[in-house]
Amino acid sequence: MISMILLALLALAGAPLFAVIAASAMYGFAAEEVDLQVIGIEIYRLAETPVLLAIPLFTFAGYLLGESGAPARLVRLTQALLGWLSGGLAIVSLVACALFTAFTGASGVTIVALGALLYPALREARYPENFSLGLITTSGSLGLLFAPALPLILYGVVAQQMNLDQAVRIDDLFAAGLLPGLLMVTLLGAYSMWRARGIVETNKEFSWSEACGAVREAAWEIPLPVVVLGGIYGGYFALSEAAAVTSLYVLIVTVVIRREISLAELPGIMRESMVLVGAILIILGVSLASTNYLIDTEVPTRLFDAVRSQIDSKLTFLILLNVFLLALGMILDIFSALVIIVPIILPIAIGYGIDPVHLGIIFLANMQIGYITPPVGMNLFIASYRFERPVLEVYRATVPFFVILLATVLLITYWPALSLYLVNR
């Protein structure tokens, strides 16, 4: 008990998360008189996982897109195709942010990269300041349910390492996230159209010349979703192969064809992207070792028995799970939460008859809005810094969007068919 308290204090004092997790695993195995080589074996087993290659490759591609002119081209394309709608610019913001987050896997990056383009445009189009601020802050995390978002892949990797009776395929997670993600974008779009009543935007009418120009300008980015999803679901290549093709394609386009990233800048971008990957992988490796200790000592089973003795209803369990995950999303980044919490709650959820693929969508949907949940949601502070607005103002601005997304999360949670329909077809 004293050792666990010391580890908790180290975590609160700012010790690296992987060090705290590794120390807890080492202490647990030592107490059970298990050779500590088992931790190295777990890391090696993780390194042998073929799908793991997709994480650094998609991350690198996302960083390249973020540093190129792709964000501006994406905004122009969506504006040309959707800007004529009532509330068109707001819908453009939602769609552009969702697509960008899906490929970068990081919602804070979306606020910084696209916010500089979209927030001034919304204000110039005479959208209310609070609405514009809330829309961009909320849109930053919308794409986490769309392929090939890194959190979807990471959830699949963690679930696969647990040797569950029911297989969790990453392409199933890609399919499962599509309808819930579209529902979120649709409901926020409907609210935006309602708020846009009476606002007359410039360039409101659809222009074929502008649409064709935007399509030509984004001609190299448009095939990306087709390459990823069409390649995987068409059976042309596996997930890791899709990631390799995507990163090579983006590298050639940004460095060789468009020349928006110079060869001198490339090592720096590689280094930044791999720092993130390294942090994820080291936490994942030691967390899986810690998970094995928990499984060996039957901690998930005992937790399930304890929860079951207090909660009989699957519905009640899901309600408490939503509350827990929302709180978790406020205080922990999504990657750490995935590798630390999923191994604990997944066996318990399966015990209540919850499909592991559905649980993944529930988990990510909750974490997605955890980023904008007061008082300490990460995106609230990123937006406050980026747009130079008091954080309390950002809180107020995001409330209507938070309520809509919360209602959507509840729908995702209690209507499994929404997530599993495309998976079971």
C-alpha positions as CSV (number, residue, x, y, z in Angstrom):
1,M,0.0,0.0,0.0
2,I,2.8,2.4,0.9
3,S,4.5,1.7,-2.5
4,M,1.3,2.5,-4.3
5,I,0.9,5.8,-2.4
6,L,4.5,6.7,-3.3
7,L,3.8,6.0,-7.0
8,A,0.7,8.1,-6.9
9,L,2.6,11.0,-5.3
10,L,5.3,10.6,-8.0
11,A,2.6,10.9,-10.7
12,L,1.2,14.0,-9.1
13,A,4.7,15.5,-8.8
14,G,5.1,15.2,-12.5
15,A,7.1,12.0,-13.0
16,P,6.9,10.6,-16.5
17,L,3.8,8.5,-16.9
18,F,5.6,5.5,-18.4
19,A,8.0,5.5,-15.4
20,V,5.2,5.4,-12.9
21,I,3.4,2.6,-14.9
22,A,6.6,0.6,-15.3
23,A,7.4,1.0,-11.6
24,S,4.0,-0.3,-10.6
25,A,4.3,-3.3,-12.9
26,M,7.8,-4.1,-11.6
27,Y,6.7,-3.8,-8.0
28,G,3.7,-6.1,-8.7
29,F,5.7,-8.7,-10.5
30,A,8.4,-8.6,-7.8
31,A,5.8,-9.1,-5.1
32,E,4.5,-12.1,-6.9
33,E,8.1,-13.4,-7.4
34,V,7.8,-13.2,-11.2
35,D,11.0,-12.6,-13.1
36,L,11.1,-9.0,-14.3
37,Q,12.2,-10.1,-17.7
38,V,8.5,-10.5,-18.4
39,I,8.3,-6.7,-19.0
40,G,10.9,-6.9,-21.7
41,I,9.1,-9.9,-23.2
42,E,5.9,-7.8,-23.4
43,I,7.6,-4.9,-25.1
44,Y,9.1,-7.4,-27.6
45,R,5.7,-9.0,-28.2
46,L,4.2,-5.6,-28.9
47,A,7.0,-4.8,-31.3
48,E,6.1,-7.9,-33.3
49,T,2.5,-6.7,-33.8
50,P,2.2,-6.1,-37.6
51,V,-0.5,-3.4,-37.2
52,L,1.7,-1.4,-35.0
53,L,3.5,-0.1,-38.1
54,A,0.4,2.0,-38.9
55,I,0.9,4.3,-35.9
56,P,4.2,6.0,-36.9
57,L,3.3,6.0,-40.6
58,F,-0.1,7.7,-40.2
59,T,1.4,10.1,-37.6
60,F,4.2,11.1,-39.9
61,A,1.7,11.7,-42.7
62,G,-0.5,13.8,-40.4
63,Y,2.4,16.0,-39.4
64,L,3.4,16.5,-43.0
65,L,-0.2,17.6,-43.9
66,G,-0.2,19.9,-40.9
67,E,3.0,21.7,-42.0
68,S,2.0,21.9,-45.6
69,G,-0.6,24.1,-47.3
70,A,-3.2,21.3,-47.0
71,P,-5.3,23.0,-44.3
72,A,-5.9,26.1,-46.5
73,R,-6.7,24.0,-49.5
74,L,-9.1,21.9,-47.4
75,V,-10.9,25.0,-46.2
76,R,-11.2,26.4,-49.7
77,L,-12.5,23.1,-51.1
78,T,-15.2,22.7,-48.4
79,Q,-16.1,26.4,-48.7
80,A,-16.6,26.1,-52.5
81,L,-18.7,23.0,-52.2
82,L,-20.7,23.8,-49.0
83,G,-20.5,27.5,-48.5
84,W,-23.7,28.2,-50.4
85,L,-25.8,26.5,-47.7
86,S,-27.4,28.5,-44.9
87,G,-24.7,28.6,-42.3
88,G,-22.4,27.3,-45.0
89,L,-19.2,28.7,-43.5
90,A,-20.0,27.1,-40.1
91,I,-20.6,23.8,-41.8
92,V,-17.4,24.2,-43.7
93,S,-15.6,24.7,-40.4
94,L,-17.1,21.5,-39.0
95,V,-16.3,19.4,-42.0
96,A,-12.8,20.8,-42.5
97,C,-11.9,20.3,-38.9
98,A,-13.3,16.8,-38.7
99,L,-11.3,15.7,-41.8
100,F,-8.1,17.3,-40.7
101,T,-8.3,15.8,-37.2
102,A,-9.0,12.3,-38.7
103,F,-5.7,12.5,-40.5
104,T,-3.6,14.2,-37.9
105,G,-5.1,12.4,-34.9
106,A,-4.7,15.4,-32.6
107,S,-7.5,17.8,-31.9
108,G,-5.3,20.6,-30.4
109,V,-3.3,20.8,-33.7
110,T,-6.6,21.3,-35.6
111,I,-7.5,24.3,-33.4
112,V,-4.1,25.9,-34.0
113,A,-3.8,25.0,-37.7
114,L,-7.3,25.7,-38.9
115,G,-8.4,28.1,-36.3
116,A,-6.2,30.8,-37.8
117,L,-8.1,30.5,-41.1
118,L,-11.7,29.8,-39.9
119,Y,-12.2,32.0,-36.9
120,P,-11.4,35.3,-38.7
121,A,-13.5,34.1,-41.6
122,L,-16.5,33.4,-39.3
123,R,-16.1,36.8,-37.7
124,E,-15.8,38.6,-41.0
125,A,-19.1,36.8,-42.1
126,R,-20.7,38.4,-39.1
127,Y,-21.2,35.2,-37.1
128,P,-21.5,36.0,-33.3
129,E,-18.2,36.0,-31.5
130,N,-19.3,33.4,-28.9
131,F,-20.7,31.1,-31.6
132,S,-17.5,31.3,-33.7
133,L,-15.3,30.6,-30.7
134,G,-17.4,27.7,-29.5
135,L,-17.7,26.2,-33.0
136,I,-13.9,26.2,-33.6
137,T,-13.1,24.9,-30.1
138,T,-15.6,22.1,-30.4
139,S,-14.8,21.2,-34.0
140,G,-11.2,20.5,-33.1
141,S,-11.9,17.0,-31.7
142,L,-14.7,16.0,-34.1
143,G,-12.6,13.7,-36.4
144,L,-11.5,11.2,-33.7
145,L,-14.2,8.7,-34.8
146,F,-13.2,8.9,-38.5
147,A,-10.6,6.6,-40.1
148,P,-7.6,6.7,-40.0
149,A,-7.6,8.6,-36.7
150,L,-4.8,7.4,-34.5
151,P,-6.9,6.8,-31.4
152,L,-9.1,4.2,-33.3
153,I,-6.0,2.3,-34.3
154,L,-4.5,2.5,-30.8
155,Y,-7.7,1.1,-29.2
156,G,-7.6,-1.8,-31.6
157,V,-3.9,-2.5,-30.8
158,V,-4.6,-2.5,-27.0
159,A,-7.7,-4.7,-27.4
160,Q,-5.8,-7.2,-29.6
161,Q,-3.1,-7.6,-27.0
162,M,-5.6,-8.7,-24.4
163,N,-6.4,-12.0,-26.3
164,L,-10.1,-11.6,-25.9
165,D,-12.5,-14.3,-27.0
166,Q,-14.1,-11.8,-29.4
167,A,-11.6,-10.4,-31.9
168,V,-11.4,-6.6,-32.3
169,R,-10.4,-5.7,-35.9
170,I,-9.2,-2.2,-36.6
171,D,-11.1,-2.1,-39.9
172,D,-14.3,-2.9,-37.9
173,L,-13.5,0.1,-35.6
174,F,-13.1,2.3,-38.8
175,A,-16.6,1.2,-39.9
176,A,-18.1,1.5,-36.5
177,G,-17.0,5.1,-36.1
178,L,-18.4,6.4,-39.3
179,L,-22.2,6.7,-38.5
180,P,-21.6,8.1,-34.9
181,G,-19.1,10.6,-36.3
182,L,-21.5,11.7,-39.1
183,L,-24.3,12.0,-36.6
184,M,-22.2,14.4,-34.5
185,V,-21.3,16.5,-37.5
186,T,-24.9,16.5,-38.8
187,L,-26.4,17.6,-35.4
188,L,-23.8,20.4,-35.0
189,G,-24.4,21.4,-38.6
190,A,-28.2,21.6,-38.0
191,Y,-27.6,23.8,-35.0
192,S,-25.2,26.0,-36.9
193,M,-27.7,26.5,-39.7
194,W,-30.4,27.5,-37.1
195,R,-28.0,30.0,-35.5
196,A,-27.1,31.4,-39.0
197,R,-30.6,32.6,-39.7
198,G,-30.5,36.2,-40.9
199,I,-26.7,36.1,-41.5
200,V,-25.9,37.0,-45.1
201,E,-22.5,35.6,-45.9
202,T,-20.3,36.9,-48.7
203,N,-19.9,34.6,-51.7
204,K,-23.1,32.8,-50.7
205,E,-24.0,31.6,-54.2
206,F,-22.5,28.4,-55.6
207,S,-19.9,29.1,-58.2
208,W,-18.8,26.4,-60.6
209,S,-15.6,28.2,-61.5
210,E,-14.7,28.5,-57.8
211,A,-15.6,24.8,-57.1
212,C,-13.5,23.6,-60.1
213,G,-10.6,25.8,-59.0
214,A,-10.8,24.5,-55.4
215,V,-11.0,20.9,-56.7
216,R,-8.0,21.5,-58.9
217,E,-6.0,23.1,-56.1
218,A,-6.8,20.1,-53.7
219,A,-6.4,17.5,-56.5
220,W,-3.5,15.8,-54.6
221,E,-5.3,15.7,-51.2
222,I,-8.7,14.5,-52.5
223,P,-7.5,10.9,-53.2
224,L,-6.3,10.4,-49.6
225,P,-9.6,9.0,-48.1
226,V,-10.0,6.8,-51.2
227,V,-6.4,5.5,-50.8
228,V,-7.0,4.6,-47.1
229,L,-10.6,3.4,-46.9
230,G,-10.9,2.1,-50.5
231,G,-7.6,0.2,-50.2
232,I,-8.5,-1.4,-46.9
233,Y,-12.2,-2.3,-47.6
234,G,-11.5,-3.2,-51.2
235,G,-9.0,-5.8,-50.0
236,Y,-6.1,-4.3,-51.9
237,F,-3.8,-3.9,-48.8
238,A,-3.8,-4.3,-45.0
239,L,-3.9,-1.4,-42.5
240,S,-0.1,-1.2,-42.2
241,E,0.3,-1.2,-46.0
242,A,-2.4,1.5,-46.3
243,A,-0.4,3.6,-43.8
244,A,2.8,3.0,-45.7
245,V,1.1,4.0,-49.0
246,T,-0.5,7.1,-47.4
247,S,2.8,8.4,-45.8
248,L,4.8,7.8,-49.0
249,Y,2.0,9.5,-51.0
250,V,1.9,12.6,-48.7
251,L,5.7,12.7,-48.6
252,I,6.0,12.8,-52.4
253,V,3.2,15.4,-52.8
254,T,4.4,17.8,-50.1
255,V,8.2,17.5,-50.7
256,V,8.6,16.7,-54.4
257,I,5.5,17.8,-56.2
258,R,4.2,20.9,-54.3
259,R,7.6,21.6,-52.6
260,E,5.9,23.1,-49.6
261,I,8.2,21.3,-47.2
262,S,11.9,21.5,-48.0
263,L,14.4,18.7,-47.5
264,A,16.0,20.8,-44.7
265,E,12.7,20.9,-42.8
266,L,12.0,17.2,-43.2
267,P,14.2,15.9,-40.4
268,G,12.6,18.3,-37.9
269,I,9.1,17.1,-38.9
270,M,10.2,13.5,-38.6
271,R,11.7,14.1,-35.2
272,E,8.6,15.9,-33.9
273,S,6.2,13.2,-35.2
274,M,8.4,10.3,-33.8
275,V,8.6,12.0,-30.4
276,L,4.8,11.6,-30.1
277,V,5.0,8.0,-31.4
278,G,7.8,7.2,-29.0
279,A,5.8,8.5,-26.1
280,I,2.8,6.5,-27.1
281,L,4.7,3.3,-27.7
282,I,6.7,3.3,-24.5
283,I,3.6,4.0,-22.5
284,L,1.8,1.2,-24.4
285,G,4.6,-1.3,-23.8
286,V,4.9,-0.8,-20.1
287,S,1.1,-0.6,-19.8
288,L,0.6,-4.0,-21.5
289,A,3.1,-5.4,-19.0
290,S,1.1,-3.9,-16.2
291,T,-2.1,-5.3,-17.8
292,N,-0.6,-8.8,-17.8
293,Y,0.2,-8.4,-14.1
294,L,-3.4,-7.4,-13.4
295,I,-4.8,-10.3,-15.5
296,D,-2.4,-12.8,-13.7
297,T,-3.6,-11.6,-10.3
298,E,-7.3,-11.6,-11.6
299,V,-7.8,-8.0,-10.8
300,P,-10.3,-7.4,-13.7
301,T,-12.3,-10.4,-12.5
302,R,-12.4,-9.2,-9.0
303,L,-13.3,-5.7,-10.2
304,F,-16.1,-7.1,-12.3
305,D,-17.4,-9.1,-9.3
306,A,-17.3,-6.0,-7.1
307,V,-19.0,-3.8,-9.7
308,R,-21.6,-6.6,-10.4
309,S,-22.4,-6.9,-6.7
310,Q,-23.4,-3.2,-6.7
311,I,-24.7,-2.7,-10.2
312,D,-27.0,-5.3,-11.7
313,S,-28.2,-3.3,-14.8
314,K,-26.2,-2.9,-17.9
315,L,-27.9,0.5,-18.4
316,T,-26.7,1.7,-15.0
317,F,-23.2,0.5,-15.7
318,L,-23.2,2.5,-19.0
319,I,-24.4,5.6,-17.3
320,L,-21.6,5.4,-14.7
321,L,-19.1,4.6,-17.5
322,N,-20.1,7.8,-19.4
323,V,-19.6,9.9,-16.2
324,F,-16.2,8.3,-15.6
325,L,-15.0,8.7,-19.1
326,L,-16.0,12.3,-19.3
327,A,-14.1,13.0,-16.1
328,L,-11.2,11.1,-17.5
329,G,-11.2,13.0,-20.8
330,M,-10.8,16.3,-18.8
331,I,-7.7,15.3,-17.0
332,L,-5.9,12.8,-19.2
333,D,-4.8,12.9,-22.8
334,I,-6.6,10.4,-25.1
335,F,-3.5,8.3,-25.8
336,S,-2.6,7.7,-22.1
337,A,-6.2,7.0,-21.3
338,L,-6.4,4.4,-24.0
339,V,-3.4,2.4,-22.9
340,I,-4.1,2.7,-19.1
341,I,-7.8,2.5,-18.8
342,V,-9.0,0.3,-21.7
343,P,-7.3,-2.9,-20.3
344,I,-9.2,-2.4,-17.0
345,I,-12.7,-1.5,-18.2
346,L,-12.8,-3.8,-21.3
347,P,-13.1,-7.1,-19.4
348,I,-15.7,-5.5,-17.1
349,A,-17.8,-4.2,-20.1
350,I,-17.6,-7.6,-21.9
351,G,-19.0,-9.1,-18.6
352,Y,-22.0,-6.9,-19.0
353,G,-22.5,-8.1,-22.6
354,I,-21.1,-4.9,-24.3
355,D,-19.5,-5.5,-27.7
356,P,-15.8,-4.5,-27.5
357,V,-16.1,-2.6,-30.8
358,H,-19.1,-0.6,-29.5
359,L,-17.1,0.0,-26.3
360,G,-14.3,1.5,-28.4
361,I,-16.7,4.0,-30.0
362,I,-18.2,4.8,-26.6
363,F,-14.8,5.4,-25.1
364,L,-13.5,7.7,-27.9
365,A,-16.8,9.6,-28.2
366,N,-16.6,10.4,-24.4
367,M,-13.0,11.3,-24.6
368,Q,-13.7,13.5,-27.6
369,I,-16.1,15.7,-25.6
370,G,-13.9,15.4,-22.5
371,Y,-11.5,17.8,-24.4
372,I,-14.2,20.5,-24.1
373,T,-15.6,19.6,-20.7
374,P,-15.2,22.4,-18.1
375,P,-13.3,23.1,-16.0
376,V,-10.1,21.5,-17.3
377,G,-10.8,20.2,-20.8
378,M,-7.6,20.6,-22.8
379,N,-9.1,22.2,-25.9
380,L,-10.7,24.9,-23.8
381,F,-7.2,26.2,-22.8
382,I,-5.7,25.7,-26.2
383,A,-8.5,27.8,-27.7
384,S,-8.2,30.4,-24.9
385,Y,-4.5,30.8,-25.7
386,R,-4.9,30.6,-29.5
387,F,-7.7,33.2,-29.8
388,E,-6.5,35.3,-26.8
389,R,-9.8,35.0,-25.0
390,P,-10.5,34.4,-21.2
391,V,-11.0,30.8,-20.5
392,L,-14.4,31.5,-18.9
393,E,-15.5,33.1,-22.1
394,V,-14.5,29.9,-23.9
395,Y,-16.5,27.9,-21.3
396,R,-19.6,29.8,-22.1
397,A,-19.1,29.7,-25.8
398,T,-18.9,25.9,-25.9
399,V,-21.9,25.1,-23.7
400,P,-24.5,24.7,-26.6
401,F,-22.1,22.5,-28.6
402,F,-21.2,20.5,-25.5
403,V,-24.9,19.8,-24.8
404,I,-25.5,18.6,-28.4
405,L,-22.4,16.4,-28.3
406,L,-23.4,15.0,-24.9
407,A,-26.8,14.0,-26.3
408,T,-25.1,12.3,-29.2
409,V,-22.8,10.4,-26.9
410,L,-25.8,9.1,-24.9
411,L,-27.4,8.0,-28.2
412,I,-24.2,6.3,-29.2
413,T,-24.0,4.6,-25.9
414,Y,-27.5,3.3,-25.6
415,W,-28.1,2.5,-29.3
416,P,-25.4,-0.1,-30.2
417,A,-26.8,-0.6,-33.7
418,L,-25.7,2.9,-34.6
419,S,-22.0,1.8,-34.2
420,L,-22.4,-1.8,-35.2
421,Y,-24.7,-1.6,-38.3
422,L,-21.9,-1.2,-40.8
423,V,-19.7,-3.7,-38.9
424,N,-22.3,-6.5,-39.1
425,R,-23.3,-6.0,-42.7
